[in-house]
Amino acid sequence: MRKLKQAMEEARHDDNSELGAELREMDELNERLTKIGDAMAGGISRCSKVCVRLVG
């Protein structure tokens, strides 16, 4: 498993690697999804606080 992770990291940093390009694209998509999730969680938190004030 360690060797696989090492090979993936090496490919990720190799500009001529097709696998590296795919891994970098996956990293970018994961980062975008994380930002979306964080934004949604923040929105839900704010909404919950408003709902508590209204109902409370």
PQR file of N, CA, C, O and H, with PARSE charges and radii, in Angstrom:
ATOM      1  N   MET A   1       0.825  -1.180   0.000 -0.4000 1.5000
ATOM      2  CA  MET A   1       0.000   0.000   0.000 -0.0000 2.0000
ATOM      3  C   MET A   1       0.876   1.254   0.000  0.5500 1.7000
ATOM      4  O   MET A   1       0.585   2.232  -0.687 -0.5500 1.4000
ATOM      5  N   ARG A   2       1.946   1.202   0.779 -0.4000 1.5000
ATOM      6  CA  ARG A   2       2.860   2.341   0.856 -0.0000 2.0000
ATOM      7  C   ARG A   2       3.480   2.638  -0.510  0.5500 1.7000
ATOM      8  O   ARG A   2       3.622   3.799  -0.896 -0.5500 1.4000
ATOM      9  H   ARG A   2       2.182   0.407   1.337  0.4000 1.0000
ATOM     10  N   LYS A   3       3.849   1.574  -1.238 -0.4000 1.5000
ATOM     11  CA  LYS A   3       4.463   1.749  -2.552 -0.0000 2.0000
ATOM     12  C   LYS A   3       3.462   2.353  -3.542  0.5500 1.7000
ATOM     13  O   LYS A   3       3.835   3.170  -4.385 -0.5500 1.4000
ATOM     14  H   LYS A   3       3.734   0.632  -0.924  0.4000 1.0000
ATOM     15  N   LEU A   4       2.215   1.957  -3.439 -0.4000 1.5000
ATOM     16  CA  LEU A   4       1.178   2.507  -4.310 -0.0000 2.0000
ATOM     17  C   LEU A   4       0.991   4.000  -4.038  0.5500 1.7000
ATOM     18  O   LEU A   4       0.909   4.802  -4.968 -0.5500 1.4000
ATOM     19  H   LEU A   4       1.913   1.293  -2.754  0.4000 1.0000
ATOM     20  N   LYS A   5       0.926   4.365  -2.753 -0.4000 1.5000
ATOM     21  CA  LYS A   5       0.786   5.779  -2.390 -0.0000 2.0000
ATOM     22  C   LYS A   5       1.975   6.585  -2.892  0.5500 1.7000
ATOM     23  O   LYS A   5       1.808   7.698  -3.391 -0.5500 1.4000
ATOM     24  H   LYS A   5       0.993   3.713  -1.998  0.4000 1.0000
ATOM     25  N   GLN A   6       3.167   6.032  -2.761 -0.4000 1.5000
ATOM     26  CA  GLN A   6       4.372   6.725  -3.221 -0.0000 2.0000
ATOM     27  C   GLN A   6       4.341   6.907  -4.737  0.5500 1.7000
ATOM     28  O   GLN A   6       4.680   7.978  -5.241 -0.5500 1.4000
ATOM     29  H   GLN A   6       3.303   5.128  -2.355  0.4000 1.0000
ATOM     30  N   ALA A   7       3.938   5.868  -5.461 -0.4000 1.5000
ATOM     31  CA  ALA A   7       3.858   5.956  -6.925 -0.0000 2.0000
ATOM     32  C   ALA A   7       2.821   6.993  -7.346  0.5500 1.7000
ATOM     33  O   ALA A   7       3.029   7.718  -8.318 -0.5500 1.4000
ATOM     34  H   ALA A   7       3.663   4.998  -5.052  0.4000 1.0000
ATOM     35  N   MET A   8       1.708   7.067  -6.621 -0.4000 1.5000
ATOM     36  CA  MET A   8       0.674   8.055  -6.950 -0.0000 2.0000
ATOM     37  C   MET A   8       1.195   9.471  -6.708  0.5500 1.7000
ATOM     38  O   MET A   8       0.938  10.370  -7.509 -0.5500 1.4000
ATOM     39  H   MET A   8       1.539   6.478  -5.831  0.4000 1.0000
ATOM     40  N   GLU A   9       1.921   9.674  -5.611 -0.4000 1.5000
ATOM     41  CA  GLU A   9       2.476  11.001  -5.329 -0.0000 2.0000
ATOM     42  C   GLU A   9       3.502  11.402  -6.379  0.5500 1.7000
ATOM     43  O   GLU A   9       3.544  12.556  -6.806 -0.5500 1.4000
ATOM     44  H   GLU A   9       2.130   8.943  -4.961  0.4000 1.0000
ATOM     45  N   GLU A  10       4.319  10.460  -6.789 -0.4000 1.5000
ATOM     46  CA  GLU A  10       5.301  10.757  -7.832 -0.0000 2.0000
ATOM     47  C   GLU A  10       4.598  11.124  -9.138  0.5500 1.7000
ATOM     48  O   GLU A  10       4.997  12.075  -9.811 -0.5500 1.4000
ATOM     49  H   GLU A  10       4.285   9.522  -6.442  0.4000 1.0000
ATOM     50  N   ALA A  11       3.561  10.381  -9.494 -0.4000 1.5000
ATOM     51  CA  ALA A  11       2.801  10.676 -10.712 -0.0000 2.0000
ATOM     52  C   ALA A  11       2.120  12.033 -10.605  0.5500 1.7000
ATOM     53  O   ALA A  11       2.077  12.787 -11.577 -0.5500 1.4000
ATOM     54  H   ALA A  11       3.237   9.609  -8.947  0.4000 1.0000
ATOM     55  N   ARG A  12       1.590  12.345  -9.432 -0.4000 1.5000
ATOM     56  CA  ARG A  12       0.884  13.616  -9.207 -0.0000 2.0000
ATOM     57  C   ARG A  12       1.795  14.809  -9.513  0.5500 1.7000
ATOM     58  O   ARG A  12       1.324  15.844  -9.986 -0.5500 1.4000
ATOM     59  H   ARG A  12       1.625  11.732  -8.643  0.4000 1.0000
ATOM     60  N   HIS A  13       3.079  14.669  -9.247 -0.4000 1.5000
ATOM     61  CA  HIS A  13       4.028  15.768  -9.438 -0.0000 2.0000
ATOM     62  C   HIS A  13       4.742  15.711 -10.785  0.5500 1.7000
ATOM     63  O   HIS A  13       5.577  16.569 -11.074 -0.5500 1.4000
ATOM     64  H   HIS A  13       3.462  13.828  -8.863  0.4000 1.0000
ATOM     65  N   ASP A  14       4.431  14.723 -11.608 -0.4000 1.5000
ATOM     66  CA  ASP A  14       5.052  14.575 -12.926 -0.0000 2.0000
ATOM     67  C   ASP A  14       4.130  15.189 -13.976  0.5500 1.7000
ATOM     68  O   ASP A  14       3.066  14.644 -14.270 -0.5500 1.4000
ATOM     69  H   ASP A  14       3.753  14.027 -11.373  0.4000 1.0000
ATOM     70  N   ASP A  15       4.542  16.325 -14.538 -0.4000 1.5000
ATOM     71  CA  ASP A  15       3.716  17.035 -15.517 -0.0000 2.0000
ATOM     72  C   ASP A  15       3.466  16.232 -16.791  0.5500 1.7000
ATOM     73  O   ASP A  15       2.532  16.533 -17.534 -0.5500 1.4000
ATOM     74  H   ASP A  15       5.406  16.768 -14.299  0.4000 1.0000
ATOM     75  N   ASN A  16       4.282  15.219 -17.051 -0.4000 1.5000
ATOM     76  CA  ASN A  16       4.137  14.409 -18.267 -0.0000 2.0000
ATOM     77  C   ASN A  16       3.350  13.125 -18.036  0.5500 1.7000
ATOM     78  O   ASN A  16       3.182  12.321 -18.954 -0.5500 1.4000
ATOM     79  H   ASN A  16       5.040  14.973 -16.447  0.4000 1.0000
ATOM     80  N   SER A  17       2.874  12.935 -16.820 -0.4000 1.5000
ATOM     81  CA  SER A  17       2.161  11.711 -16.480 -0.0000 2.0000
ATOM     82  C   SER A  17       0.658  11.883 -16.685  0.5500 1.7000
ATOM     83  O   SER A  17       0.045  12.809 -16.155 -0.5500 1.4000
ATOM     84  H   SER A  17       3.011  13.587 -16.075  0.4000 1.0000
ATOM     85  N   GLU A  18       0.082  10.971 -17.464 -0.4000 1.5000
ATOM     86  CA  GLU A  18      -1.372  10.995 -17.667 -0.0000 2.0000
ATOM     87  C   GLU A  18      -2.094  10.711 -16.345  0.5500 1.7000
ATOM     88  O   GLU A  18      -3.101  11.346 -16.030 -0.5500 1.4000
ATOM     89  H   GLU A  18       0.580  10.218 -17.894  0.4000 1.0000
ATOM     90  N   LEU A  19      -1.571   9.758 -15.584 -0.4000 1.5000
ATOM     91  CA  LEU A  19      -2.138   9.459 -14.274 -0.0000 2.0000
ATOM     92  C   LEU A  19      -2.031  10.680 -13.363  0.5500 1.7000
ATOM     93  O   LEU A  19      -2.968  10.998 -12.631 -0.5500 1.4000
ATOM     94  H   LEU A  19      -0.754   9.242 -15.840  0.4000 1.0000
ATOM     95  N   GLY A  20      -0.889  11.361 -13.412 -0.4000 1.5000
ATOM     96  CA  GLY A  20      -0.699  12.563 -12.607 -0.0000 2.0000
ATOM     97  C   GLY A  20      -1.724  13.629 -12.938  0.5500 1.7000
ATOM     98  O   GLY A  20      -2.245  14.294 -12.043 -0.5500 1.4000
ATOM     99  H   GLY A  20      -0.128  11.103 -14.007  0.4000 1.0000
ATOM    100  N   ALA A  21      -2.017  13.796 -14.224 -0.4000 1.5000
ATOM    101  CA  ALA A  21      -3.022  14.780 -14.637 -0.0000 2.0000
ATOM    102  C   ALA A  21      -4.386  14.414 -14.069  0.5500 1.7000
ATOM    103  O   ALA A  21      -5.125  15.283 -13.606 -0.5500 1.4000
ATOM    104  H   ALA A  21      -1.593  13.256 -14.951  0.4000 1.0000
ATOM    105  N   GLU A  22      -4.716  13.142 -14.103 -0.4000 1.5000
ATOM    106  CA  GLU A  22      -6.004  12.683 -13.556 -0.0000 2.0000
ATOM    107  C   GLU A  22      -6.055  12.884 -12.043  0.5500 1.7000
ATOM    108  O   GLU A  22      -7.077  13.308 -11.504 -0.5500 1.4000
ATOM    109  H   GLU A  22      -4.116  12.436 -14.479  0.4000 1.0000
ATOM    110  N   LEU A  23      -4.964  12.582 -11.369 -0.4000 1.5000
ATOM    111  CA  LEU A  23      -4.917  12.758  -9.914 -0.0000 2.0000
ATOM    112  C   LEU A  23      -5.042  14.234  -9.533  0.5500 1.7000
ATOM    113  O   LEU A  23      -5.736  14.575  -8.576 -0.5500 1.4000
ATOM    114  H   LEU A  23      -4.134  12.238 -11.807  0.4000 1.0000
ATOM    115  N   ARG A  24      -4.368  15.107 -10.287 -0.4000 1.5000
ATOM    116  CA  ARG A  24      -4.471  16.542 -10.004 -0.0000 2.0000
ATOM    117  C   ARG A  24      -5.888  17.043 -10.245  0.5500 1.7000
ATOM    118  O   ARG A  24      -6.384  17.887  -9.499 -0.5500 1.4000
ATOM    119  H   ARG A  24      -3.804  14.829 -11.065  0.4000 1.0000
ATOM    120  N   GLU A  25      -6.536  16.531 -11.273 -0.4000 1.5000
ATOM    121  CA  GLU A  25      -7.928  16.916 -11.534 -0.0000 2.0000
ATOM    122  C   GLU A  25      -8.833  16.442 -10.392  0.5500 1.7000
ATOM    123  O   GLU A  25      -9.725  17.170  -9.956 -0.5500 1.4000
ATOM    124  H   GLU A  25      -6.133  15.845 -11.878  0.4000 1.0000
ATOM    125  N   MET A  26      -8.598  15.229  -9.918 -0.4000 1.5000
ATOM    126  CA  MET A  26      -9.377  14.715  -8.785 -0.0000 2.0000
ATOM    127  C   MET A  26      -9.150  15.566  -7.541  0.5500 1.7000
ATOM    128  O   MET A  26     -10.091  15.842  -6.797 -0.5500 1.4000
ATOM    129  H   MET A  26      -7.874  14.637 -10.272  0.4000 1.0000
ATOM    130  N   ASP A  27      -7.903  15.983  -7.312 -0.4000 1.5000
ATOM    131  CA  ASP A  27      -7.594  16.840  -6.167 -0.0000 2.0000
ATOM    132  C   ASP A  27      -8.368  18.154  -6.253  0.5500 1.7000
ATOM    133  O   ASP A  27      -8.928  18.626  -5.264 -0.5500 1.4000
ATOM    134  H   ASP A  27      -7.139  15.759  -7.917  0.4000 1.0000
ATOM    135  N   GLU A  28      -8.389  18.734  -7.452 -0.4000 1.5000
ATOM    136  CA  GLU A  28      -9.105  19.994  -7.652 -0.0000 2.0000
ATOM    137  C   GLU A  28     -10.604  19.819  -7.419  0.5500 1.7000
ATOM    138  O   GLU A  28     -11.235  20.655  -6.773 -0.5500 1.4000
ATOM    139  H   GLU A  28      -7.934  18.350  -8.256  0.4000 1.0000
ATOM    140  N   LEU A  29     -11.170  18.740  -7.939 -0.4000 1.5000
ATOM    141  CA  LEU A  29     -12.595  18.485  -7.739 -0.0000 2.0000
ATOM    142  C   LEU A  29     -12.916  18.242  -6.266  0.5500 1.7000
ATOM    143  O   LEU A  29     -13.933  18.722  -5.766 -0.5500 1.4000
ATOM    144  H   LEU A  29     -10.657  18.061  -8.463  0.4000 1.0000
ATOM    145  N   ASN A  30     -12.060  17.504  -5.572 -0.4000 1.5000
ATOM    146  CA  ASN A  30     -12.264  17.266  -4.138 -0.0000 2.0000
ATOM    147  C   ASN A  30     -12.215  18.574  -3.352  0.5500 1.7000
ATOM    148  O   ASN A  30     -12.996  18.779  -2.424 -0.5500 1.4000
ATOM    149  H   ASN A  30     -11.233  17.114  -5.977  0.4000 1.0000
ATOM    150  N   GLU A  31     -11.296  19.451  -3.730 -0.4000 1.5000
ATOM    151  CA  GLU A  31     -11.195  20.749  -3.056 -0.0000 2.0000
ATOM    152  C   GLU A  31     -12.465  21.571  -3.288  0.5500 1.7000
ATOM    153  O   GLU A  31     -12.981  22.201  -2.365 -0.5500 1.4000
ATOM    154  H   GLU A  31     -10.661  19.284  -4.484  0.4000 1.0000
ATOM    155  N   ARG A  32     -12.962  21.560  -4.523 -0.4000 1.5000
ATOM    156  CA  ARG A  32     -14.196  22.297  -4.827 -0.0000 2.0000
ATOM    157  C   ARG A  32     -15.379  21.721  -4.054  0.5500 1.7000
ATOM    158  O   ARG A  32     -16.204  22.474  -3.537 -0.5500 1.4000
ATOM    159  H   ARG A  32     -12.543  21.048  -5.273  0.4000 1.0000
ATOM    160  N   LEU A  33     -15.468  20.396  -3.971 -0.4000 1.5000
ATOM    161  CA  LEU A  33     -16.555  19.767  -3.214 -0.0000 2.0000
ATOM    162  C   LEU A  33     -16.465  20.103  -1.726  0.5500 1.7000
ATOM    163  O   LEU A  33     -17.486  20.318  -1.073 -0.5500 1.4000
ATOM    164  H   LEU A  33     -14.798  19.784  -4.391  0.4000 1.0000
ATOM    165  N   THR A  34     -15.259  20.148  -1.199 -0.4000 1.5000
ATOM    166  CA  THR A  34     -15.073  20.504   0.200 -0.0000 2.0000
ATOM    167  C   THR A  34     -15.555  21.928   0.456  0.5500 1.7000
ATOM    168  O   THR A  34     -16.227  22.194   1.452 -0.5500 1.4000
ATOM    169  H   THR A  34     -14.430  19.973  -1.729  0.4000 1.0000
ATOM    170  N   LYS A  35     -15.207  22.841  -0.448 -0.4000 1.5000
ATOM    171  CA  LYS A  35     -15.646  24.234  -0.304 -0.0000 2.0000
ATOM    172  C   LYS A  35     -17.165  24.334  -0.378  0.5500 1.7000
ATOM    173  O   LYS A  35     -17.776  25.082   0.384 -0.5500 1.4000
ATOM    174  H   LYS A  35     -14.661  22.625  -1.258  0.4000 1.0000
ATOM    175  N   ILE A  36     -17.770  23.591  -1.285 -0.4000 1.5000
ATOM    176  CA  ILE A  36     -19.237  23.589  -1.397 -0.0000 2.0000
ATOM    177  C   ILE A  36     -19.853  23.050  -0.118  0.5500 1.7000
ATOM    178  O   ILE A  36     -20.806  23.628   0.406 -0.5500 1.4000
ATOM    179  H   ILE A  36     -17.274  22.983  -1.904  0.4000 1.0000
ATOM    180  N   GLY A  37     -19.317  21.950   0.385 -0.4000 1.5000
ATOM    181  CA  GLY A  37     -19.822  21.359   1.615 -0.0000 2.0000
ATOM    182  C   GLY A  37     -19.694  22.309   2.789  0.5500 1.7000
ATOM    183  O   GLY A  37     -20.610  22.424   3.602 -0.5500 1.4000
ATOM    184  H   GLY A  37     -18.543  21.481  -0.041  0.4000 1.0000
ATOM    185  N   ASP A  38     -18.549  22.997   2.882 -0.4000 1.5000
ATOM    186  CA  ASP A  38     -18.351  23.963   3.960 -0.0000 2.0000
ATOM    187  C   ASP A  38     -19.353  25.110   3.851  0.5500 1.7000
ATOM    188  O   ASP A  38     -19.907  25.558   4.855 -0.5500 1.4000
ATOM    189  H   ASP A  38     -17.805  22.903   2.221  0.4000 1.0000
ATOM    190  N   ALA A  39     -19.580  25.578   2.629 -0.4000 1.5000
ATOM    191  CA  ALA A  39     -20.535  26.670   2.425 -0.0000 2.0000
ATOM    192  C   ALA A  39     -21.943  26.227   2.794  0.5500 1.7000
ATOM    193  O   ALA A  39     -22.698  26.978   3.411 -0.5500 1.4000
ATOM    194  H   ALA A  39     -19.131  25.214   1.813  0.4000 1.0000
ATOM    195  N   MET A  40     -22.287  25.016   2.417 -0.4000 1.5000
ATOM    196  CA  MET A  40     -23.622  24.505   2.736 -0.0000 2.0000
ATOM    197  C   MET A  40     -23.778  24.329   4.245  0.5500 1.7000
ATOM    198  O   MET A  40     -24.829  24.651   4.798 -0.5500 1.4000
ATOM    199  H   MET A  40     -21.673  24.405   1.916  0.4000 1.0000
ATOM    200  N   ALA A  41     -22.758  23.829   4.906 -0.4000 1.5000
ATOM    201  CA  ALA A  41     -22.826  23.633   6.354 -0.0000 2.0000
ATOM    202  C   ALA A  41     -22.978  24.970   7.059  0.5500 1.7000
ATOM    203  O   ALA A  41     -23.734  25.086   8.024 -0.5500 1.4000
ATOM    204  H   ALA A  41     -21.904  23.568   4.456  0.4000 1.0000
ATOM    205  N   GLY A  42     -22.266  25.973   6.582 -0.4000 1.5000
ATOM    206  CA  GLY A  42     -22.389  27.305   7.164 -0.0000 2.0000
ATOM    207  C   GLY A  42     -23.782  27.865   6.964  0.5500 1.7000
ATOM    208  O   GLY A  42     -24.332  28.514   7.853 -0.5500 1.4000
ATOM    209  H   GLY A  42     -21.652  25.879   5.799  0.4000 1.0000
ATOM    210  N   GLY A  43     -24.353  27.613   5.788 -0.4000 1.5000
ATOM    211  CA  GLY A  43     -25.705  28.084   5.510 -0.0000 2.0000
ATOM    212  C   GLY A  43     -26.726  27.397   6.388  0.5500 1.7000
ATOM    213  O   GLY A  43     -27.662  28.031   6.875 -0.5500 1.4000
ATOM    214  H   GLY A  43     -23.906  27.086   5.066  0.4000 1.0000
ATOM    215  N   ILE A  44     -26.552  26.119   6.591 -0.4000 1.5000
ATOM    216  CA  ILE A  44     -27.474  25.357   7.443 -0.0000 2.0000
ATOM    217  C   ILE A  44     -27.354  25.846   8.881  0.5500 1.7000
ATOM    218  O   ILE A  44     -28.358  25.975   9.581 -0.5500 1.4000
ATOM    219  H   ILE A  44     -25.791  25.604   6.196  0.4000 1.0000
ATOM    220  N   SER A  45     -26.149  26.113   9.315 -0.4000 1.5000
ATOM    221  CA  SER A  45     -25.938  26.594  10.677 -0.0000 2.0000
ATOM    222  C   SER A  45     -26.618  27.943  10.884  0.5500 1.7000
ATOM    223  O   SER A  45     -27.286  28.157  11.896 -0.5500 1.4000
ATOM    224  H   SER A  45     -25.334  26.007   8.746  0.4000 1.0000
ATOM    225  N   ARG A  46     -26.447  28.847   9.928 -0.4000 1.5000
ATOM    226  CA  ARG A  46     -27.089  30.163  10.036 -0.0000 2.0000
ATOM    227  C   ARG A  46     -28.598  30.024  10.010  0.5500 1.7000
ATOM    228  O   ARG A  46     -29.301  30.693  10.767 -0.5500 1.4000
ATOM    229  H   ARG A  46     -25.904  28.673   9.106  0.4000 1.0000
ATOM    230  N   CYS A  47     -29.097  29.159   9.142 -0.4000 1.5000
ATOM    231  CA  CYS A  47     -30.533  28.949   9.037 -0.0000 2.0000
ATOM    232  C   CYS A  47     -31.086  28.385  10.353  0.5500 1.7000
ATOM    233  O   CYS A  47     -32.152  28.801  10.806 -0.5500 1.4000
ATOM    234  H   CYS A  47     -28.526  28.615   8.527  0.4000 1.0000
ATOM    235  N   SER A  48     -30.379  27.461  10.951 -0.4000 1.5000
ATOM    236  CA  SER A  48     -30.808  26.861  12.218 -0.0000 2.0000
ATOM    237  C   SER A  48     -30.920  27.911  13.305  0.5500 1.7000
ATOM    238  O   SER A  48     -31.870  27.900  14.088 -0.5500 1.4000
ATOM    239  H   SER A  48     -29.512  27.123  10.583  0.4000 1.0000
ATOM    240  N   LYS A  49     -29.943  28.830  13.358 -0.4000 1.5000
ATOM    241  CA  LYS A  49     -29.966  29.873  14.373 -0.0000 2.0000
ATOM    242  C   LYS A  49     -31.179  30.789  14.189  0.5500 1.7000
ATOM    243  O   LYS A  49     -31.810  31.186  15.168 -0.5500 1.4000
ATOM    244  H   LYS A  49     -29.172  28.839  12.721  0.4000 1.0000
ATOM    245  N   VAL A  50     -31.502  31.122  12.951 -0.4000 1.5000
ATOM    246  CA  VAL A  50     -32.650  31.974  12.670 -0.0000 2.0000
ATOM    247  C   VAL A  50     -33.937  31.232  13.057  0.5500 1.7000
ATOM    248  O   VAL A  50     -34.837  31.815  13.662 -0.5500 1.4000
ATOM    249  H   VAL A  50     -30.989  30.800  12.155  0.4000 1.0000
ATOM    250  N   CYS A  51     -34.014  29.962  12.707 -0.4000 1.5000
ATOM    251  CA  CYS A  51     -35.215  29.166  13.031 -0.0000 2.0000
ATOM    252  C   CYS A  51     -35.408  29.077  14.541  0.5500 1.7000
ATOM    253  O   CYS A  51     -36.536  29.166  15.027 -0.5500 1.4000
ATOM    254  H   CYS A  51     -33.283  29.489  12.216  0.4000 1.0000
ATOM    255  N   VAL A  52     -34.323  28.904  15.285 -0.4000 1.5000
ATOM    256  CA  VAL A  52     -34.417  28.816  16.747 -0.0000 2.0000
ATOM    257  C   VAL A  52     -34.941  30.135  17.304  0.5500 1.7000
ATOM    258  O   VAL A  52     -35.766  30.138  18.217 -0.5500 1.4000
ATOM    259  H   VAL A  52     -33.407  28.832  14.891  0.4000 1.0000
ATOM    260  N   ARG A  53     -34.471  31.246  16.765 -0.4000 1.5000
ATOM    261  CA  ARG A  53     -34.935  32.561  17.232 -0.0000 2.0000
ATOM    262  C   ARG A  53     -36.422  32.736  16.950  0.5500 1.7000
ATOM    263  O   ARG A  53     -37.168  33.261  17.777 -0.5500 1.4000
ATOM    264  H   ARG A  53     -33.800  31.243  16.024  0.4000 1.0000
ATOM    265  N   LEU A  54     -36.840  32.288  15.767 -0.4000 1.5000
ATOM    266  CA  LEU A  54     -38.245  32.452  15.391 -0.0000 2.0000
ATOM    267  C   LEU A  54     -39.170  31.570  16.230  0.5500 1.7000
ATOM    268  O   LEU A  54     -40.249  31.991  16.646 -0.5500 1.4000
ATOM    269  H   LEU A  54     -36.234  31.861  15.095  0.4000 1.0000
ATOM    270  N   VAL A  55     -38.723  30.346  16.465 -0.4000 1.5000
ATOM    271  CA  VAL A  55     -39.564  29.393  17.199 -0.0000 2.0000
ATOM    272  C   VAL A  55     -39.426  29.601  18.699  0.5500 1.7000
ATOM    273  O   VAL A  55     -40.395  29.506  19.452 -0.5500 1.4000
ATOM    274  H   VAL A  55     -37.846  30.004  16.127  0.4000 1.0000
ATOM    275  N   GLY A  56     -38.169  29.892  19.123 -0.4000 1.5000
ATOM    276  CA  GLY A  56     -37.809  29.975  20.516 -0.0000 2.0000
ATOM    277  C   GLY A  56     -38.641  30.895  21.313  0.5500 1.7000
ATOM    278  O   GLY A  56     -38.420  31.041  22.515 -0.5500 1.4000
ATOM    279  H   GLY A  56     -37.382  29.969  18.511  0.4000 1.0000
TER
END
